[in-house]
Amino acid sequence: MFAWLKKKGTDIVNRRRLGRIHPVDTYIRVDHHVFAIDDMDEHHFRIVDYDGGLIEGQRFEFTFLLPRKNGTQDEFPGHGKVMRIDTLGLTAAFSERQPYFRREIEKFVAAHRETAEKQSRD
């Protein structure tokens, strides 16, 4: 019926993962607990081995710990909404982002995508 909507050569799982990156040394701090980010894009992030007290649908505040090339780490306050919690971890969506914070995440994700594309070509 809606076959024209489906991209050629991809399925739903692959399309979901196309824009995701797997950052290194990128963390989220929630209630004084720090969790590593497994994958993320401009709108969502996934934490593995989550053992906190958040539940699905809950909105929460966090601090995004973003690594820089010079070895420092920038901290950005953020808000999110828990989309899913399963045996693999927690998936949340960014919400209510400040314009500066949004641009920093977009630049971070774009830089990781460029690096990944260069590595795949080599």
SULURQUI-V531473 format. One record per residue. N is the residue number from 0. SS is DSSP state (a for helix, b for strand, c for the rest). PSI is psi as a letter, one per 30 degrees, with the letter a starting at -180 (* if undefined). BURIAL is b if it has 16 or more other ideal C-beta (glycine too) atoms within 10 Angstrom, else e. Layout:
n=<N;N>
ss=<SS;SS>
psi=<PSI;PSI>
burial=<BURIAL;BURIAL>
This chain:
n=<0;1;2;3;4;5;6;7;8;9;10;11;12;13;14;15;16;17;18;19;20;21;22;23;24;25;26;27;28;29;30;31;32;33;34;35;36;37;38;39;40;41;42;43;44;45;46;47;48;49;50;51;52;53;54;55;56;57;58;59;60;61;62;63;64;65;66;67;68;69;70;71;72;73;74;75;76;77;78;79;80;81;82;83;84;85;86;87;88;89;90;91;92;93;94;95;96;97;98;99;100;101;102;103;104;105;106;107;108;109;110;111;112;113;114;115;116;117;118;119;120;121>
ss=<c;c;a;a;a;c;c;c;c;c;c;a;a;a;a;a;a;c;c;c;b;c;c;c;c;c;b;b;b;b;c;c;b;b;b;b;b;b;b;b;c;c;c;b;b;b;b;b;c;c;c;c;c;c;c;c;c;c;b;b;b;b;b;b;b;b;b;c;c;c;c;c;b;b;b;b;b;b;b;b;b;b;b;b;b;b;c;c;b;b;b;b;b;b;b;c;c;c;a;a;a;a;a;a;a;a;a;a;a;a;a;a;a;a;a;a;a;a;a;a;a;c>
psi=<e;h;f;f;f;k;k;k;g;l;a;e;e;e;e;e;f;e;f;k;l;i;l;k;h;k;l;k;k;k;h;g;k;k;k;k;k;e;l;l;a;f;f;l;l;k;k;l;h;k;h;a;g;l;l;k;f;k;k;l;k;l;k;k;j;j;k;l;f;g;f;l;k;k;k;k;k;l;k;l;k;k;e;k;k;a;f;f;a;k;k;l;k;k;l;h;k;k;e;e;e;e;e;e;e;e;e;e;e;e;e;e;e;e;e;e;e;e;e;f;f;*>
burial=<e;e;e;e;e;e;e;e;e;e;e;e;e;e;e;e;e;e;e;b;b;e;b;e;e;b;b;b;e;b;e;e;e;e;b;b;b;b;b;b;b;b;e;b;b;b;b;e;e;b;e;e;e;b;e;e;e;e;e;b;e;b;e;b;b;b;e;e;e;e;e;e;e;e;e;b;e;b;b;b;b;b;e;e;b;e;e;e;b;b;b;b;e;b;e;e;b;e;e;e;b;e;e;b;b;e;e;b;b;e;e;b;e;e;e;e;e;e;e;e;e;e>
